[in-house]
Amino acid sequence: EGQLAELEKLNAEYMDFLSRGKTERECAKIAVGMAEAAGYRNLDDIIAKGESLKAGDKVYAVNMAKAVILFIVGTKPIEEGMNILGAHIDSPRLDAKQNPLYEEADLAYLDTHYYGGVKKCQWVALPLAIHGVVVKKDGEVIDVVIGEDENDPVVSVTDLLPHLAADQMKKQASTVIEGEKLDVLIGSRPLAESKTEGEKGKKEKEAVKAGILKLLKEKYDMDEEDFLSAELEIVPAGKARETGLDRSMIMSYGQDDRVCAFTSLKAILDVENVERTACCILVDKEEIGSVGATG
């Protein structure tokens, strides 16, 4: 019973981690908060002050806001080795392209490409949320999360109704939905016709796209050019949930590989006074072959 109570507490923390950490940036930020609460210090600050590390010191470093490494310094010299835990904090998703916003058939979409091992047929007719950052022309970085609050709208990738999908149903699962068809529907309401004198009745070109741009400007002070420096990830909306009538399982996006990332992080934060230096590495880009500056 004692172990079950401990397990339930850990599971609740894990579900919160999954619900709040849907991108590698969000996971890195959560990890840093947990590390600092456990007494870890930023390695950059220690270097800036010219301090040396000694046995028992707890430090962390962040790489480009997407990867985190934590150390607790052991009493034995580093030449005798380290105990290392490693996991990745990126997961399959859809990414908005650099110039993604377009209008087709009086509907506004975001053009996307899929990231990682996406099972494309699972991403249609599903409530999706947008997470990421927008870097403004003046250098300001704006965090964006749309679709997680119960009062937020969600976005989606459309699918065909069953009675219109005869050809689609003959395809193999891998080709039912093509990668190029995973564009995200984000709006259908056109910008109202101009009411100014001399402009009355004039219809806006691509009025639905114009309506979305007006909304983005009002809500986020974001222009279309800002997409070029934005990093917007589209993920399933909603929190992690207990699954099964006996609540014995967890259903959530991103458990590959945040189940290992969270437990590795918890493990090193629980450790005190080690002999061999302990290290926990939480990295990005595993889903696409561990490439890039944060992989």
C-alpha positions as CSV (number, residue, x, y, z in Angstrom):
1,E,0.0,0.0,0.0
2,G,2.9,2.3,0.8
3,Q,4.5,1.7,-2.6
4,L,1.1,2.2,-4.4
5,A,0.7,5.6,-2.7
6,E,4.2,6.6,-3.7
7,L,3.5,5.4,-7.3
8,E,0.3,7.4,-7.5
9,K,2.2,10.5,-6.4
10,L,4.8,9.9,-9.1
11,N,2.2,9.2,-11.7
12,A,0.4,12.5,-10.9
13,E,3.7,14.4,-11.4
14,Y,4.4,12.5,-14.6
15,M,0.9,13.3,-16.1
16,D,1.4,17.0,-15.2
17,F,4.8,16.8,-17.0
18,L,3.2,15.3,-20.1
19,S,0.4,17.9,-20.1
20,R,2.6,20.9,-19.7
21,G,5.6,19.7,-21.7
22,K,4.4,19.0,-25.2
23,T,7.5,20.4,-27.0
24,E,11.2,20.1,-26.4
25,R,11.3,23.8,-25.4
26,E,8.6,23.3,-22.8
27,C,10.2,20.1,-21.4
28,A,13.6,21.9,-21.1
29,K,11.9,24.8,-19.2
30,I,10.2,22.4,-16.8
31,A,13.4,20.5,-16.2
32,V,15.3,23.6,-15.4
33,G,12.5,24.7,-12.9
34,M,12.6,21.2,-11.2
35,A,16.4,21.3,-11.1
36,E,16.6,24.8,-9.5
37,A,14.0,23.8,-6.9
38,A,16.3,20.8,-6.1
39,G,19.3,23.0,-5.6
40,Y,21.0,22.8,-9.0
41,R,22.8,25.9,-10.3
42,N,23.3,27.1,-13.9
43,L,26.8,26.1,-15.1
44,D,27.1,29.4,-17.0
45,D,26.7,31.4,-13.7
46,I,29.5,29.3,-12.1
47,I,31.8,29.8,-15.0
48,A,31.1,33.6,-15.0
49,K,32.0,33.8,-11.4
50,G,35.2,31.8,-11.8
51,E,34.1,29.2,-9.3
52,S,35.4,25.6,-9.3
53,L,33.3,22.5,-8.9
54,K,33.7,20.2,-5.9
55,A,32.2,17.0,-4.7
56,G,28.5,17.4,-4.0
57,D,27.9,20.3,-6.3
58,K,24.8,20.1,-8.5
59,V,24.9,21.9,-11.9
60,Y,22.9,22.1,-15.1
61,A,23.4,23.5,-18.6
62,V,20.9,24.3,-21.3
63,N,21.7,24.1,-25.0
64,M,19.7,26.5,-27.2
65,A,16.6,26.1,-25.0
66,K,16.0,22.6,-26.3
67,A,18.4,20.3,-24.5
68,V,19.4,20.0,-20.8
69,I,22.2,18.3,-19.1
70,L,22.5,17.9,-15.3
71,F,25.5,16.8,-13.1
72,I,26.0,16.0,-9.5
73,V,29.7,15.9,-8.8
74,G,31.0,12.7,-7.2
75,T,33.8,12.2,-4.7
76,K,35.8,9.9,-7.1
77,P,37.8,11.5,-9.9
78,I,36.1,11.8,-13.2
79,E,38.7,9.5,-14.8
80,E,36.9,6.7,-12.9
81,G,33.8,7.2,-15.0
82,M,30.3,8.6,-14.6
83,N,26.8,7.1,-14.2
84,I,24.8,8.5,-17.1
85,L,21.0,8.5,-17.8
86,G,19.9,9.7,-21.2
87,A,16.5,10.3,-22.9
88,H,15.0,12.5,-25.6
89,I,12.4,15.1,-25.1
90,D,11.2,15.5,-28.7
91,S,8.2,13.6,-30.0
92,P,6.5,13.1,-33.4
93,R,4.4,16.2,-34.4
94,L,3.5,18.5,-37.3
95,D,5.7,21.6,-37.8
96,A,4.4,24.8,-39.5
97,K,6.6,25.7,-42.5
98,Q,8.3,29.0,-42.7
99,N,5.7,30.6,-45.0
100,P,2.7,28.5,-44.0
101,L,-0.4,30.5,-44.2
102,Y,-2.5,30.1,-47.4
103,E,-6.2,30.1,-48.5
104,E,-7.9,27.5,-50.6
105,A,-11.6,27.0,-51.4
106,D,-12.5,29.8,-48.9
107,L,-10.6,28.1,-46.1
108,A,-7.4,29.1,-44.4
109,Y,-4.6,26.6,-43.7
110,L,-1.2,26.2,-42.3
111,D,1.2,24.3,-44.6
112,T,3.1,21.7,-42.5
113,H,5.7,19.0,-42.7
114,Y,5.7,16.1,-40.3
115,Y,8.5,15.5,-37.8
116,G,9.5,12.1,-36.6
117,G,7.8,8.8,-36.9
118,V,4.3,10.1,-37.5
119,K,1.5,7.6,-38.3
120,K,-0.2,10.0,-40.6
121,C,-3.7,8.4,-40.5
122,Q,-3.9,9.1,-36.8
123,W,-3.6,12.9,-37.1
124,V,-6.8,13.6,-39.0
125,A,-10.1,14.7,-37.4
126,L,-8.3,15.2,-34.1
127,P,-8.4,18.3,-31.9
128,L,-4.9,19.9,-32.3
129,A,-3.1,22.6,-30.4
130,I,-0.4,25.0,-31.6
131,H,2.7,25.4,-29.3
132,G,5.8,27.4,-30.0
133,V,7.6,30.7,-30.2
134,V,7.4,33.7,-32.5
135,V,10.5,36.0,-32.8
136,K,9.4,39.5,-33.7
137,K,11.4,41.8,-35.9
138,D,12.6,43.8,-32.8
139,G,13.9,40.5,-31.2
140,E,11.1,40.0,-28.8
141,V,10.2,36.3,-28.3
142,I,6.5,35.5,-27.8
143,D,5.4,32.1,-26.4
144,V,2.4,30.8,-28.2
145,V,0.0,28.1,-26.8
146,I,-3.4,27.9,-28.6
147,G,-5.8,25.0,-27.9
148,E,-5.0,23.8,-24.4
149,D,-7.3,26.0,-22.3
150,E,-10.9,24.8,-22.4
151,N,-11.9,28.2,-23.7
152,D,-9.4,28.1,-26.5
153,P,-10.3,27.1,-30.1
154,V,-8.5,24.1,-31.5
155,V,-7.3,23.4,-35.1
156,S,-7.4,20.2,-37.1
157,V,-6.4,18.2,-40.2
158,T,-9.6,17.4,-42.1
159,D,-10.6,14.0,-43.3
160,L,-13.2,12.7,-45.7
161,L,-16.7,11.6,-44.7
162,P,-17.2,7.8,-45.0
163,H,-19.6,8.0,-47.9
164,L,-17.1,10.2,-49.8
165,A,-14.1,8.0,-49.0
166,A,-14.6,5.0,-51.3
167,D,-11.2,5.4,-53.0
168,Q,-9.5,6.4,-49.8
169,M,-10.7,3.2,-48.0
170,K,-9.0,1.0,-50.7
171,K,-5.5,2.4,-49.8
172,Q,-3.0,0.9,-47.4
173,A,-2.8,2.6,-44.0
174,S,0.5,4.2,-45.0
175,T,-1.1,6.0,-47.9
176,V,-4.6,6.8,-46.7
177,I,-3.4,10.2,-45.8
178,E,-0.3,11.6,-47.6
179,G,2.2,13.7,-45.8
180,E,1.4,16.7,-48.1
181,K,-2.3,16.5,-47.0
182,L,-1.5,17.1,-43.3
183,D,-2.1,20.8,-43.6
184,V,-3.9,22.3,-40.6
185,L,-7.3,24.0,-41.0
186,I,-7.3,27.2,-39.0
187,G,-10.2,29.3,-40.2
188,S,-13.1,29.9,-42.5
189,R,-14.5,33.4,-41.6
190,P,-13.7,36.1,-44.2
191,L,-12.6,39.6,-43.3
192,A,-15.7,41.9,-43.4
193,E,-16.0,44.0,-46.5
194,S,-14.6,47.5,-46.3
195,K,-17.0,50.1,-44.9
196,T,-14.9,53.2,-45.7
197,E,-16.2,55.7,-48.3
198,G,-15.0,54.9,-51.8
199,E,-14.2,51.4,-50.7
200,K,-17.7,50.2,-49.9
201,G,-18.5,46.7,-51.1
202,K,-14.9,46.0,-52.1
203,K,-14.0,42.4,-51.2
204,E,-10.6,41.7,-49.7
205,K,-8.4,39.4,-51.8
206,E,-8.1,36.0,-50.0
207,A,-10.5,37.4,-47.4
208,V,-10.3,34.3,-45.0
209,K,-6.5,34.5,-44.9
210,A,-6.8,38.3,-44.3
211,G,-9.2,37.6,-41.4
212,I,-6.7,35.2,-39.8
213,L,-3.9,37.8,-40.2
214,K,-6.1,40.5,-38.6
215,L,-6.8,38.2,-35.7
216,L,-3.1,37.3,-35.3
217,K,-2.2,41.0,-35.3
218,E,-4.8,41.9,-32.7
219,K,-4.1,38.9,-30.4
220,Y,-0.4,38.4,-30.8
221,D,0.8,41.6,-32.6
222,M,2.1,39.2,-35.3
223,D,2.6,39.9,-39.0
224,E,2.8,37.4,-41.8
225,E,6.5,37.9,-42.1
226,D,6.9,36.8,-38.5
227,F,6.2,33.3,-39.5
228,L,9.7,33.2,-41.1
229,S,11.3,33.4,-37.6
230,A,8.6,31.4,-35.8
231,E,8.8,27.9,-34.6
232,L,5.2,26.5,-34.3
233,E,4.6,22.9,-33.5
234,I,1.1,21.3,-33.9
235,V,0.4,18.5,-31.3
236,P,-2.7,16.8,-30.0
237,A,-4.7,19.1,-27.7
238,G,-5.7,18.1,-24.1
239,K,-4.2,16.9,-20.9
240,A,-2.9,13.4,-20.1
241,R,-5.7,11.2,-18.8
242,E,-6.0,8.1,-16.6
243,T,-7.1,5.2,-18.8
244,G,-9.2,2.1,-17.9
245,L,-12.0,1.9,-15.4
246,D,-9.4,0.9,-12.8
247,R,-7.3,4.0,-13.7
248,S,-4.3,1.7,-14.2
249,M,-2.9,3.3,-17.3
250,I,-2.1,6.7,-18.8
251,M,-3.2,8.0,-22.2
252,S,-1.2,10.9,-23.5
253,Y,0.6,12.4,-26.4
254,G,4.4,12.3,-26.1
255,Q,5.2,9.3,-23.9
256,D,7.9,8.4,-26.4
257,D,10.3,9.3,-24.9
258,R,9.2,11.6,-22.1
259,V,8.4,8.5,-19.9
260,C,12.2,8.0,-19.8
261,A,13.1,11.7,-19.6
262,F,10.8,12.3,-16.6
263,T,12.0,9.3,-14.7
264,S,15.6,10.0,-15.4
265,L,15.2,13.6,-14.3
266,K,13.4,12.5,-11.1
267,A,16.2,9.9,-10.4
268,I,19.0,12.4,-10.5
269,L,17.1,15.0,-8.6
270,D,16.6,12.5,-5.8
271,V,20.3,11.6,-5.5
272,E,22.6,13.1,-2.9
273,N,26.4,12.7,-2.3
274,V,27.4,10.3,-5.0
275,E,30.8,8.6,-5.4
276,R,30.8,8.5,-9.2
277,T,29.7,11.7,-10.9
278,A,26.1,11.3,-12.0
279,C,24.8,12.8,-15.2
280,C,21.3,13.1,-16.8
281,I,21.1,14.2,-20.5
282,L,17.8,15.3,-22.0
283,V,18.2,15.8,-25.8
284,D,16.3,16.9,-28.8
285,K,16.1,15.5,-32.4
286,E,16.1,11.8,-31.6
287,E,12.9,11.4,-33.7
288,I,14.8,12.4,-36.9
289,G,18.1,10.6,-36.3
290,S,19.8,12.7,-33.6
291,V,21.0,15.4,-36.0
292,G,21.4,19.1,-35.5
293,A,22.8,21.4,-32.9
294,T,20.5,20.2,-30.1
295,G,20.6,16.5,-30.9
